[in-house]
Amino acid sequence: MEIILAEYLGFCYGVKRAIKIAKKHADGNSCTLGPIIHNPQMVERLKSEGVGMTEDLDSMDEGTIIIRSHGVGPKTYEKIKSKGLNLVDATCTHVKRAQRSAKELAESGYKVVIIGEKNHPEVKSIFEWANEQAVIIENVTEAENFSPCLKLGIVSQTTISEVQFSEIVLRLLNKSRDTRILRTICTATEQRQKAAMELAENVDVMLVIGGRNSANTTKLAKICESKCKTYHIETAEEILPEWFSQCKKIGITAGASTPDWIIREVSIKCQMM
């Protein structure tokens, strides 16, 4: 069998930066606020190296708190400061841009719409920077049901697909005569989605590697599923030989929060089939 890796896959700049920052503060007295990235294997590795994790600031009275790549709202920064904790900010620069864009629109009197997943931590952080007055829209139906307004400002989750973003924006264009669209999709997301689609069109089976709690990995899997048989896995241990019966070409891609070592392990196991 021929095994082909997508042109773009695995860690993006923002994730690499966040991991580097976390490791720099691996002193046994630091914690990330929530998982640093959506990859349980990486979270466990950081824990073994001296970077813990907490979901609740109230559980920390001293030490260093690391803001994860998905970012947080302004109230969280204020609480960290009030508790006297050492603050280290590993928020992805693209997420920061989305947060600033939402804040700018809200302060300029626009009704802010965030295109993305309501329960995703990144979207929640952008919502908070919009003074908690934004509307989060996940799909075309919600966009069609959105009430018209005088001034409409649109931003997005950085990992949303270009197709989904465009479809929703199209439905929102007639909702206001004054519409500002601040496109905040990350370039790395676009690259990975395009490369995954092109590869899926030319192989028999696609393996999409990444945490099941990773939004960008899940989107990669959905894109590939529309082109060929696709399996979303977290590690090489999940691979089953029967997936590749009568298969000539295997494509491999990975989400932006998937470590290189996991991609290598999957590739090696496929070569041994």
C-alpha positions as CSV (number, residue, x, y, z in Angstrom):
1,M,0.0,0.0,0.0
2,E,1.1,3.6,-0.7
3,I,0.9,5.9,2.3
4,I,0.6,9.6,1.6
5,L,0.8,12.4,4.1
6,A,-1.2,15.6,3.5
7,E,0.9,18.6,2.5
8,Y,-0.2,20.5,5.7
9,L,-0.9,18.6,8.9
10,G,-0.3,18.6,12.6
11,F,0.8,21.4,14.9
12,C,0.1,24.9,13.7
13,Y,2.1,28.0,14.8
14,G,-0.3,28.8,17.6
15,V,-0.1,25.4,19.1
16,K,3.7,25.1,18.8
17,R,3.9,28.5,20.6
18,A,1.5,27.4,23.4
19,I,3.4,24.2,24.0
20,K,6.8,26.0,24.0
21,I,5.4,28.6,26.5
22,A,4.0,25.8,28.8
23,K,7.3,23.8,28.7
24,K,9.2,27.0,29.6
25,H,7.2,27.1,32.9
26,A,7.3,23.4,33.7
27,D,8.4,23.8,37.3
28,G,5.8,21.7,39.1
29,N,4.1,24.9,40.3
30,S,2.2,25.9,37.2
31,C,-1.1,24.9,35.7
32,T,-2.9,25.6,32.5
33,L,-6.5,26.8,32.8
34,G,-8.2,24.0,31.0
35,P,-6.2,21.8,28.5
36,I,-3.5,23.8,26.8
37,I,-4.7,22.3,23.5
38,H,-7.4,19.8,22.6
39,N,-5.1,16.8,22.6
40,P,-5.3,14.5,25.7
41,Q,-1.9,12.8,24.9
42,M,-0.1,16.1,24.8
43,V,-1.8,17.2,28.0
44,E,-0.6,14.0,29.8
45,R,2.9,14.5,28.5
46,L,3.0,18.1,29.8
47,K,1.7,16.8,33.2
48,S,4.6,14.3,33.4
49,E,7.0,17.2,32.6
50,G,5.7,19.4,35.4
51,V,2.8,21.4,33.9
52,G,-0.5,20.6,35.6
53,M,-4.1,21.5,34.6
54,T,-7.0,23.1,36.5
55,E,-10.5,23.9,35.4
56,D,-11.2,26.2,38.3
57,L,-9.1,29.3,39.4
58,D,-10.6,29.0,42.9
59,S,-8.5,25.9,43.4
60,M,-5.3,27.9,43.1
61,D,-3.9,30.3,45.7
62,E,-0.3,30.5,44.4
63,G,1.8,29.6,41.5
64,T,1.6,30.2,37.8
65,I,-1.6,30.0,35.7
66,I,-1.1,29.5,31.9
67,I,-3.9,30.8,29.6
68,R,-4.4,28.1,27.0
69,S,-4.3,28.6,23.2
70,H,-8.1,29.0,23.0
71,G,-8.0,32.2,25.2
72,V,-10.3,33.5,27.9
73,G,-12.4,36.6,28.6
74,P,-11.4,39.8,30.4
75,K,-13.0,38.8,33.7
76,T,-10.7,35.8,33.9
77,Y,-7.6,38.1,33.6
78,E,-9.0,40.3,36.3
79,K,-9.6,37.3,38.6
80,I,-6.1,35.9,38.1
81,K,-4.7,39.4,38.9
82,S,-6.9,39.7,42.0
83,K,-5.7,36.3,43.3
84,G,-2.0,37.4,43.0
85,L,-1.2,34.5,40.6
86,N,1.6,34.7,38.1
87,L,0.0,35.0,34.7
88,V,1.5,33.5,31.5
89,D,-0.6,34.1,28.4
90,A,-0.4,31.4,25.7
91,T,-3.5,32.5,23.7
92,C,-3.0,31.9,20.0
93,T,-2.3,35.2,18.2
94,H,-5.1,34.5,15.7
95,V,-7.6,34.0,18.6
96,K,-6.3,37.3,20.0
97,R,-7.1,39.0,16.7
98,A,-10.6,37.5,16.8
99,Q,-11.1,38.8,20.4
100,R,-9.9,42.3,19.5
101,S,-12.1,42.3,16.4
102,A,-15.2,41.4,18.4
103,K,-14.3,44.0,21.1
104,E,-13.8,46.7,18.4
105,L,-17.1,46.0,16.7
106,A,-19.0,45.9,20.0
107,E,-17.5,49.2,21.1
108,S,-18.4,50.8,17.8
109,G,-22.1,50.0,18.2
110,Y,-22.3,46.9,16.0
111,K,-24.4,43.9,16.8
112,V,-21.7,41.2,16.9
113,V,-22.3,37.8,15.3
114,I,-19.7,35.1,16.0
115,I,-19.8,32.3,13.5
116,G,-18.7,29.1,15.3
117,E,-19.6,26.5,17.9
118,K,-21.5,27.8,20.9
119,N,-19.7,25.5,23.4
120,H,-16.2,25.8,22.1
121,P,-13.8,27.6,24.6
122,E,-12.4,29.9,21.9
123,V,-15.9,31.0,20.9
124,K,-16.8,31.6,24.5
125,S,-13.7,33.8,25.0
126,I,-14.6,35.9,21.9
127,F,-18.1,36.2,23.2
128,E,-16.8,37.6,26.5
129,W,-14.6,40.2,24.7
130,A,-17.7,41.3,22.8
131,N,-19.1,42.5,26.2
132,E,-21.1,39.3,26.3
133,Q,-23.6,40.8,23.9
134,A,-22.8,38.8,20.8
135,V,-25.0,36.2,19.0
136,I,-23.3,32.9,18.2
137,I,-24.4,31.3,15.0
138,E,-23.5,27.7,14.2
139,N,-25.4,27.0,11.0
140,V,-27.4,28.4,8.0
141,T,-30.7,27.9,9.7
142,E,-29.7,30.1,12.6
143,A,-28.4,32.7,10.2
144,E,-31.7,32.8,8.3
145,N,-33.6,33.2,11.5
146,F,-31.4,36.1,12.7
147,S,-33.3,39.3,13.2
148,P,-32.3,42.3,11.1
149,C,-30.4,45.1,12.9
150,L,-29.0,48.6,12.1
151,K,-25.4,47.7,12.4
152,L,-24.0,44.2,12.0
153,G,-20.5,43.0,12.7
154,I,-19.3,39.5,11.9
155,V,-16.3,37.6,13.2
156,S,-15.7,33.8,13.3
157,Q,-14.1,31.0,15.2
158,T,-10.6,30.7,13.8
159,T,-11.0,27.0,13.0
160,I,-14.3,27.2,11.1
161,S,-14.3,25.9,7.5
162,E,-14.2,28.4,4.7
163,V,-17.3,26.8,3.2
164,Q,-19.4,27.1,6.4
165,F,-18.3,30.6,7.0
166,S,-19.2,31.7,3.4
167,E,-22.6,30.0,3.5
168,I,-23.6,31.7,6.8
169,V,-22.3,35.1,5.8
170,L,-24.3,34.9,2.6
171,R,-27.5,34.5,4.7
172,L,-26.6,37.4,6.9
173,L,-25.8,40.0,4.2
174,N,-29.4,41.1,3.9
175,K,-29.9,41.5,7.7
176,S,-28.4,45.0,7.8
177,R,-27.5,47.9,5.6
178,D,-24.3,48.5,7.6
179,T,-22.4,45.2,7.7
180,R,-18.7,44.8,8.7
181,I,-17.1,41.4,8.1
182,L,-13.8,40.9,10.0
183,R,-12.7,37.6,8.6
184,T,-10.8,35.8,11.5
185,I,-10.3,32.3,10.1
186,C,-6.7,31.1,10.6
187,T,-4.6,30.5,7.5
188,A,-3.3,27.3,8.9
189,T,-6.9,26.0,9.2
190,E,-7.5,26.8,5.5
191,Q,-4.3,25.1,4.5
192,R,-5.0,21.9,6.4
193,Q,-8.6,21.7,5.2
194,K,-7.7,22.3,1.5
195,A,-4.8,19.8,1.7
196,A,-7.0,17.2,3.4
197,M,-9.7,17.5,0.7
198,E,-7.3,17.2,-2.2
199,L,-5.7,14.1,-0.6
200,A,-9.0,12.5,0.2
201,E,-10.0,12.8,-3.5
202,N,-7.0,10.6,-4.5
203,V,-6.9,7.8,-1.9
204,D,-9.0,4.9,-0.9
205,V,-9.0,5.5,2.9
206,M,-8.2,8.6,5.0
207,L,-6.9,8.6,8.6
208,V,-7.5,11.8,10.4
209,I,-5.5,12.0,13.6
210,G,-6.4,14.2,16.6
211,G,-8.3,14.6,19.8
212,R,-12.0,13.8,19.6
213,N,-12.5,17.1,21.5
214,S,-10.6,19.0,18.8
215,A,-12.9,21.1,16.7
216,N,-10.5,21.5,13.8
217,T,-9.7,17.8,13.7
218,T,-13.4,17.0,13.6
219,K,-13.9,19.4,10.7
220,L,-11.0,17.7,8.8
221,A,-12.7,14.3,9.3
222,K,-16.1,15.7,8.0
223,I,-14.3,17.1,4.9
224,C,-12.6,13.8,4.2
225,E,-15.8,11.8,4.8
226,S,-17.4,13.5,1.9
227,K,-14.7,12.2,-0.4
228,C,-13.7,8.7,0.8
229,K,-13.8,6.2,3.6
230,T,-12.5,8.1,6.7
231,Y,-11.5,7.1,10.2
232,H,-10.9,9.7,13.0
233,I,-8.4,8.3,15.4
234,E,-6.4,9.7,18.4
235,T,-3.5,7.2,18.4
236,A,-2.0,4.3,16.3
237,E,-3.4,1.8,18.7
238,E,-6.9,2.4,17.3
239,I,-6.0,1.3,13.8
240,L,-7.6,-2.0,12.6
241,P,-6.1,-4.0,9.7
242,E,-9.5,-4.7,8.2
243,W,-9.9,-1.0,7.4
244,F,-7.5,-1.4,4.5
245,S,-8.8,-4.5,2.8
246,Q,-8.3,-4.1,-0.9
247,C,-6.9,-0.7,-0.3
248,K,-4.1,0.7,-2.5
249,K,-3.6,4.2,-1.1
250,I,-3.9,5.5,2.5
251,G,-4.0,9.2,3.1
252,I,-3.0,10.7,6.5
253,T,-3.8,14.1,7.9
254,A,-3.9,15.5,11.4
255,G,-5.5,18.4,13.3
256,A,-3.6,21.5,14.3
257,S,-3.3,20.2,17.9
258,T,-1.8,16.7,17.0
259,P,1.8,16.1,18.0
260,D,4.4,15.0,15.5
261,W,5.2,11.8,17.4
262,I,1.6,10.6,17.1
263,I,1.6,11.2,13.4
264,R,4.9,9.2,13.1
265,E,3.5,6.3,15.1
266,V,0.4,6.1,12.8
267,S,2.5,6.3,9.7
268,I,4.8,3.5,10.9
269,K,1.9,1.2,11.9
270,C,0.3,1.7,8.4
271,Q,3.6,0.8,6.8
272,M,3.6,-2.5,8.7
273,M,0.1,-3.5,7.5
